[in-house]
Amino acid sequence: MNASNPDDNDDIPAEIDFTGGTRGKFYRPDARLNLPVYLDADVQAYLAALAAKKGVPLSDLANDLLKKDIAILETGK
């Protein structure tokens, strides 16, 4: 594809120039991604209220509950 041809259907605008770029410059093989977890609204409301009552962050409460469920699942194997 020719970057100077305005008829090209590139997703990248012509004014972006990667000729001096370095591939993989920020790649880290040991990097960990923390993926978001989305809760149903009613579950989040219940857990948020319970976390507030206990005085703990919602994420700590959710992790504790999930760890308990994992332990239960593991004992059933």
N, C-alpha and C positions, 0 to 999 in steps of 0.2 A: 504494500500500500504506500502511496505517496502522501506524506503529511502535508504537502503544499497544495494538494488537490482538494478543494472544498466539497467536491462531490463524494468523497470517501465517507463511509458510514461508520467511522471510528467512534467509540465511546469516549475517547480521550481527546480533549480540545487540542488544536494544532499549536497553541501557545505553550503547552507543557512539553519541555524538552528533557528527555532522560539520557541524553548522550553521555553526560558526565556521571551518571548514576553508578552505584556499586550494588550488584545483586547480592542479597544475603547479608548486608551490612549489619542489620539489627537482629538477625536470626540467632536464637539461643536454643540449642537442642534440649536443655534441661528446664526450659521455661514452663511454668504451670499456669494453666488458664482456670480462673474461677468463673464457671458458667453461672448465669443467673438462674434461679429457680422461681417459677411463678406459681403462687398458691391461688386456689379458688378464693373469691372474696369472703365467703363465709368462714372458710378455714383460717384465713389470715386474720379476720376480725376476732375469732375465738382465741387463737394463739396470741395475738397482740394483747387482748384483755388479760389472759392468763399470765403472760410475761410481765405486764404492768403490775398485776397483783403480787407477783413474786419478786418484783424489783430487779428483773434480769432482762438483758436485751433479747429481742425476738429471735435473732439468729442463734443465740446460745440455747434458748429453749427448744427451738426447732431441731438443732443438732443433737441435743440430749435425747429428745424423743426418737429421732431417727436412729441413733446409736442403740437405744433400747430395742427398737424394732429389729434392727440388724442382728443383735444378740439373740433374740427370740427365733429369728429365721435360721440362724446358724445352729442353734441347738436342735432344731427340727430336721436337720439334714441327715 
